[in-house]
Amino acid sequence: MKLTLRGEYALRAMLVLGLRYDQPVVRIQAISQQQNIPKRFLEQILNDLKQAGLVESKRGVTGGYRLAKRPEQISMAEVVRHTQGALAPVSCVSQNFYEKCSCPDESRCAIRSVMKEIRDAIARIAEQVSIAELCDRWHKLQHAPLSPFDFVI
């Protein structure tokens, strides 16, 4: 699976909304500036996430977005699948977005069997990590000491 820019921005927006879950709404401008996401693109992504029932919006001067469910109830897999489709590295191993592959014997394809294992590993991890877990990791990383490799000379 290659995470598209749309998928990455969706996860980053969901992280901000998760970090600010206690607030009534978060303005789209705040998310855009904090995560360096073009506002127009972010609007499209948040509208898609709203249609999926992952975020809610409030219109008007005091409007903005918030998570539609508790952060513990939204997995990274759910966000990625909705914004970009399959978690699978190739479509012939996707459970939700299957497309017939071009190999001569799909059932005996060695490459496909490895790709299925990769898909299963990605899906298992992405299903287990919720937006709440993502927020916890963000907090821990903000307080983690820098490694020597973080310095640019």
HELIX and SHEET records of a PDB file:
HELIX    1   1 LEU A    5  LEU A   19  1                                  15    
HELIX    2   2 ILE A   28  GLN A   35  1                                   8    
HELIX    3   3 LYS A   39  GLN A   51  1                                  13    
HELIX    4   4 PRO A   71  GLN A   73  5                                   3    
HELIX    5   5 MET A   76  GLN A   84  1                                   9    
HELIX    6   6 SER A   91  VAL A   93  5                                   3    
HELIX    7   7 GLU A  106  ARG A  108  5                                   3    
HELIX    8   8 ALA A  110  GLN A  128  1                                  19    
HELIX    9   9 ILE A  131  GLN A  142  1                                  12    
HELIX   10  10 PRO A  148  ASP A  150  5                                   3    
SHEET    1   A 2 VAL A  55  LYS A  58  0                                        
SHEET    2   A 2 GLY A  64  LEU A  67 -1                                        
END                                                                             
